[in-house]
Amino acid sequence: MIALEATESSRPNFERAIVQYEFFVPDRGRRDEGNLIYQCKPLVDGCVDAGIIAGDHWQVLSTGHVKTTIRKGNPGVRLTFFRKSS
């Protein structure tokens, strides 16, 4: 995971954050975005463990924009964290 490879000085430390999910799927198959987000739970937990975000509970992390795009041959997901003001 890229989060664990970052050096301490290059890791952002968000006390409160918004996470944006971008899913890249290989075709137009029907997919439930709620389930796609749920499948990202280990990724979010890894970001907590790496010190990128303070936690994943509702007081710390909010869900922002969710987007699904077709990208044949290279499916995946991108999580982007934004600092959330108090």
Backbone hydrogen bonds, N-H to C=O, Kabsch-Sander energy under -0.5 kcal/mol:
donor,donor_aa,acceptor,acceptor_aa,energy
4,L,1,M,-0.7
5,E,1,M,-0.9
5,E,2,I,-0.7
6,A,2,I,-1.0
6,A,3,A,-0.5
10,S,7,T,-0.9
11,R,7,T,-1.0
11,R,8,E,-0.7
14,F,12,P,-0.5
14,F,52,I,-2.9
15,E,13,N,-0.6
17,A,60,V,-3.2
18,I,82,F,-2.4
19,V,62,S,-2.9
20,Q,80,T,-2.9
21,Y,65,H,-2.0
22,E,78,R,-2.0
23,F,67,K,-3.1
24,F,76,G,-3.2
25,V,23,F,-0.6
25,V,69,T,-2.7
33,E,31,R,-0.7
36,L,32,D,-2.0
37,I,33,E,-2.4
38,Y,34,G,-2.1
39,Q,35,N,-2.1
40,C,36,L,-0.5
40,C,37,I,-1.5
41,K,38,Y,-1.7
43,L,40,C,-0.6
44,V,40,C,-2.2
45,D,41,K,-2.7
46,G,42,P,-2.0
47,C,43,L,-1.7
48,V,44,V,-1.9
49,D,45,D,-2.6
50,A,46,G,-2.2
51,G,48,V,-1.4
52,I,47,C,-2.3
53,I,47,C,-1.0
54,A,14,F,-2.2
60,V,57,H,-2.1
61,L,57,H,-2.7
62,S,17,A,-2.2
64,G,19,V,-3.3
64,G,62,S,-0.5
67,K,21,Y,-2.2
69,T,23,F,-3.0
71,R,25,V,-3.5
74,N,71,R,-1.4
76,G,24,F,-2.3
78,R,22,E,-2.5
80,T,20,Q,-2.3
82,F,18,I,-2.6
84,K,16,R,-2.4
85,S,83,R,-0.5
